[in-house]
Amino acid sequence: MSDATAQTPTTEELQEIIEELEKYRERLINDMTETGKKAKMTKSAVMQHLEPELNQIDERLEIARKMLADLG
């Protein structure tokens, strides 16, 4: 079996992951809101459509933040 610590990301890697996920989440919302406007969709309809993906991103962010907190 492999050593679990060899697979644990460093603090810097976790910070980078968190930053990239936050940027991706914001970009996704902005891009889809703009696309929704062009399609004459309400913001609530766009957000409802995005909700499953945003939930996945939020779950990954929560995991990464917990891992970062556990590192110190």
N, CA and C atoms as an extended XYZ file, in Angstrom:
216
Properties=species:S:1:pos:R:3:atomname:S:1:resname:S:1:resid:I:1 pbc="F F F"
N         0.839       -1.183        0.000 N   MET     1
C         0.000        0.000        0.000 CA  MET     1
C         0.882        1.243        0.000 C   MET     1
N         0.369        2.304       -0.560 N   SER     2
C         1.141        3.536       -0.622 CA  SER     2
C         0.960        4.342        0.658 C   SER     2
N         1.930        5.174        0.917 N   ASP     3
C         1.903        6.039        2.092 CA  ASP     3
C         0.924        7.185        1.848 C   ASP     3
N        -0.036        7.373        2.739 N   ALA     4
C        -1.070        8.401        2.569 CA  ALA     4
C        -0.476        9.800        2.558 C   ALA     4
N         0.609       10.018        3.290 N   THR     5
C         1.199       11.352        3.328 CA  THR     5
C         1.805       11.737        1.990 C   THR     5
N         2.190       10.776        1.188 N   ALA     6
C         2.745       11.076       -0.129 CA  ALA     6
C         1.676       11.660       -1.049 C   ALA     6
N         0.417       11.411       -0.750 N   GLN     7
C        -0.674       11.893       -1.584 CA  GLN     7
C        -1.311       13.173       -1.034 C   GLN     7
N        -0.926       13.584        0.152 N   THR     8
C        -1.504       14.771        0.764 CA  THR     8
C        -0.923       16.021        0.113 C   THR     8
N        -1.782       16.908       -0.389 N   PRO     9
C        -1.277       18.143       -0.998 CA  PRO     9
C        -0.626       19.048        0.049 C   PRO     9
N         0.293       19.866       -0.406 N   THR    10
C         0.940       20.826        0.482 CA  THR    10
C         0.002       22.005        0.735 C   THR    10
N         0.363       22.825        1.690 N   THR    11
C        -0.419       24.028        1.992 CA  THR    11
C        -0.533       24.911        0.758 C   THR    11
N         0.572       25.075        0.050 N   GLU    12
C         0.574       25.913       -1.149 CA  GLU    12
C        -0.338       25.340       -2.226 C   GLU    12
N        -0.290       24.029       -2.399 N   GLU    13
C        -1.151       23.390       -3.398 CA  GLU    13
C        -2.623       23.555       -3.036 C   GLU    13
N        -2.942       23.389       -1.770 N   LEU    14
C        -4.333       23.554       -1.339 CA  LEU    14
C        -4.803       24.989       -1.526 C   LEU    14
N        -3.946       25.948       -1.203 N   GLN    15
C        -4.315       27.352       -1.403 CA  GLN    15
C        -4.558       27.638       -2.880 C   GLN    15
N        -3.731       27.064       -3.734 N   GLU    16
C        -3.895       27.250       -5.175 CA  GLU    16
C        -5.191       26.596       -5.663 C   GLU    16
N        -5.476       25.413       -5.165 N   ILE    17
C        -6.710       24.709       -5.535 CA  ILE    17
C        -7.927       25.531       -5.127 C   ILE    17
N        -7.911       26.037       -3.909 N   ILE    18
C        -9.030       26.839       -3.406 CA  ILE    18
C        -9.207       28.090       -4.259 C   ILE    18
N        -8.108       28.767       -4.539 N   GLU    19
C        -8.169       29.987       -5.349 CA  GLU    19
C        -8.727       29.701       -6.741 C   GLU    19
N        -8.262       28.634       -7.362 N   GLU    20
C        -8.729       28.292       -8.709 CA  GLU    20
C       -10.203       27.889       -8.709 C   GLU    20
N       -10.626       27.140       -7.706 N   LEU    21
C       -12.040       26.760       -7.622 CA  LEU    21
C       -12.927       27.985       -7.411 C   LEU    21
N       -12.480       28.920       -6.578 N   GLU    22
C       -13.254       30.141       -6.354 CA  GLU    22
C       -13.360       30.962       -7.635 C   GLU    22
N       -12.249       31.069       -8.366 N   LYS    23
C       -12.259       31.804       -9.637 CA  LYS    23
C       -13.183       31.119      -10.645 C   LYS    23
N       -13.087       29.798      -10.709 N   TYR    24
C       -13.923       29.047      -11.646 CA  TYR    24
C       -15.403       29.234      -11.319 C   TYR    24
N       -15.737       29.169      -10.034 N   ARG    25
C       -17.126       29.329       -9.599 CA  ARG    25
C       -17.654       30.703      -10.017 C   ARG    25
N       -16.871       31.735       -9.755 N   GLU    26
C       -17.281       33.100      -10.096 CA  GLU    26
C       -17.407       33.278      -11.608 C   GLU    26
N       -16.437       32.743      -12.348 N   ARG    27
C       -16.467       32.852      -13.809 CA  ARG    27
C       -17.675       32.115      -14.382 C   ARG    27
N       -17.974       30.953      -13.837 N   LEU    28
C       -19.123       30.172      -14.293 CA  LEU    28
C       -20.418       30.960      -14.092 C   LEU    28
N       -20.568       31.550      -12.919 N   ILE    29
C       -21.771       32.344      -12.643 CA  ILE    29
C       -21.854       33.529      -13.597 C   ILE    29
N       -20.753       34.248      -13.747 N   ASN    30
C       -20.756       35.428      -14.623 CA  ASN    30
C       -21.042       35.064      -16.074 C   ASN    30
N       -20.360       34.041      -16.566 N   ASP    31
C       -20.548       33.639      -17.962 CA  ASP    31
C       -21.971       33.147      -18.222 C   ASP    31
N       -22.482       32.342      -17.310 N   MET    32
C       -23.829       31.808      -17.509 CA  MET    32
C       -24.896       32.887      -17.332 C   MET    32
N       -24.642       33.853      -16.470 N   THR    33
C       -25.582       34.959      -16.312 CA  THR    33
C       -25.643       35.774      -17.603 C   THR    33
N       -24.487       36.032      -18.193 N   GLU    34
C       -24.454       36.763      -19.464 CA  GLU    34
C       -25.144       35.971      -20.572 C   GLU    34
N       -24.875       34.685      -20.628 N   THR    35
C       -25.520       33.834      -21.629 CA  THR    35
C       -27.025       33.802      -21.401 C   THR    35
N       -27.419       33.731      -20.140 N   GLY    36
C       -28.839       33.736      -19.803 CA  GLY    36
C       -29.532       35.016      -20.232 C   GLY    36
N       -28.835       36.141      -20.076 N   LYS    37
C       -29.402       37.425      -20.511 CA  LYS    37
C       -29.659       37.409      -22.014 C   LYS    37
N       -28.699       36.872      -22.755 N   LYS    38
C       -28.853       36.807      -24.210 CA  LYS    38
C       -30.017       35.896      -24.594 C   LYS    38
N       -30.239       34.877      -23.787 N   ALA    39
C       -31.341       33.948      -24.043 CA  ALA    39
C       -32.633       34.408      -23.366 C   ALA    39
N       -32.572       35.587      -22.752 N   LYS    40
C       -33.723       36.184      -22.061 CA  LYS    40
C       -34.237       35.305      -20.929 C   LYS    40
N       -33.283       34.710      -20.200 N   MET    41
C       -33.619       33.918      -19.012 CA  MET    41
C       -33.461       34.809      -17.786 C   MET    41
N       -34.263       34.549      -16.781 N   THR    42
C       -34.103       35.290      -15.535 CA  THR    42
C       -32.869       34.771      -14.805 C   THR    42
N       -32.333       35.617      -13.926 N   LYS    43
C       -31.161       35.193      -13.161 CA  LYS    43
C       -31.500       33.988      -12.292 C   LYS    43
N       -32.713       33.962      -11.749 N   SER    44
C       -33.095       32.823      -10.905 CA  SER    44
C       -33.156       31.528      -11.722 C   SER    44
N       -33.587       31.609      -12.974 N   ALA    45
C       -33.616       30.420      -13.832 CA  ALA    45
C       -32.199       29.945      -14.135 C   ALA    45
N       -31.310       30.894      -14.375 N   VAL    46
C       -29.909       30.549      -14.634 CA  VAL    46
C       -29.305       29.890      -13.395 C   VAL    46
N       -29.539       30.476      -12.238 N   MET    47
C       -28.976       29.938      -11.000 CA  MET    47
C       -29.549       28.556      -10.691 C   MET    47
N       -30.811       28.358      -10.985 N   GLN    48
C       -31.417       27.045      -10.771 CA  GLN    48
C       -30.734       26.007      -11.660 C   GLN    48
N       -30.432       26.400      -12.876 N   HIS    49
C       -29.748       25.509      -13.810 CA  HIS    49
C       -28.319       25.211      -13.336 C   HIS    49
N       -27.674       26.199      -12.731 N   LEU    50
C       -26.293       26.051      -12.272 CA  LEU    50
C       -26.165       25.368      -10.915 C   LEU    50
N       -27.238       25.310      -10.173 N   GLU    51
C       -27.183       24.839       -8.785 CA  GLU    51
C       -26.450       23.508       -8.590 C   GLU    51
N       -26.718       22.479       -9.388 N   PRO    52
C       -25.998       21.210       -9.162 CA  PRO    52
C       -24.479       21.352       -9.301 C   PRO    52
N       -24.042       22.074      -10.307 N   GLU    53
C       -22.601       22.239      -10.499 CA  GLU    53
C       -21.998       23.117       -9.407 C   GLU    53
N       -22.714       24.160       -9.015 N   LEU    54
C       -22.221       25.019       -7.936 CA  LEU    54
C       -22.117       24.236       -6.631 C   LEU    54
N       -23.056       23.344       -6.396 N   ASN    55
C       -23.000       22.509       -5.192 CA  ASN    55
C       -21.759       21.619       -5.201 C   ASN    55
N       -21.428       21.066       -6.357 N   GLN    56
C       -20.224       20.232       -6.462 CA  GLN    56
C       -18.967       21.054       -6.193 C   GLN    56
N       -18.917       22.241       -6.756 N   ILE    57
C       -17.765       23.118       -6.534 CA  ILE    57
C       -17.667       23.467       -5.051 C   ILE    57
N       -18.801       23.805       -4.444 N   ASP    58
C       -18.814       24.161       -3.024 CA  ASP    58
C       -18.358       22.991       -2.147 C   ASP    58
N       -18.759       21.785       -2.501 N   GLU    59
C       -18.322       20.605       -1.748 CA  GLU    59
C       -16.808       20.439       -1.841 C   GLU    59
N       -16.280       20.622       -3.030 N   ARG    60
C       -14.826       20.495       -3.212 CA  ARG    60
C       -14.079       21.600       -2.471 C   ARG    60
N       -14.644       22.802       -2.488 N   LEU    61
C       -14.037       23.898       -1.734 CA  LEU    61
C       -14.027       23.589       -0.240 C   LEU    61
N       -15.119       23.057        0.258 N   GLU    62
C       -15.211       22.715        1.677 CA  GLU    62
C       -14.158       21.668        2.055 C   GLU    62
N       -13.997       20.669        1.211 N   ILE    63
C       -12.997       19.624        1.469 CA  ILE    63
C       -11.591       20.224        1.473 C   ILE    63
N       -11.298       21.049        0.477 N   ALA    64
C        -9.969       21.651        0.383 CA  ALA    64
C        -9.699       22.569        1.572 C   ALA    64
N       -10.699       23.335        1.982 N   ARG    65
C       -10.522       24.232        3.138 CA  ARG    65
C       -10.316       23.443        4.425 C   ARG    65
N       -11.026       22.329        4.563 N   LYS    66
C       -10.852       21.492        5.751 CA  LYS    66
C        -9.453       20.887        5.762 C   LYS    66
N        -9.007       20.422        4.609 N   MET    67
C        -7.661       19.859        4.528 CA  MET    67
C        -6.617       20.915        4.875 C   MET    67
N        -6.826       22.131        4.393 N   LEU    68
C        -5.897       23.225        4.679 CA  LEU    68
C        -5.883       23.528        6.174 C   LEU    68
N        -7.057       23.565        6.782 N   ALA    69
C        -7.143       23.825        8.224 CA  ALA    69
C        -6.464       22.714        9.020 C   ALA    69
N        -6.613       21.484        8.557 N   ASP    70
C        -5.997       20.347        9.248 CA  ASP    70
C        -4.469       20.381        9.166 C   ASP    70
N        -3.945       21.000        8.113 N   LEU    71
C        -2.491       21.096        7.965 CA  LEU    71
C        -1.882       22.127        8.912 C   LEU    71
N        -2.703       23.033        9.360 N   GLY    72
C        -2.129       23.960       10.320 CA  GLY    72
C        -2.655       25.300       10.209 C   GLY    72
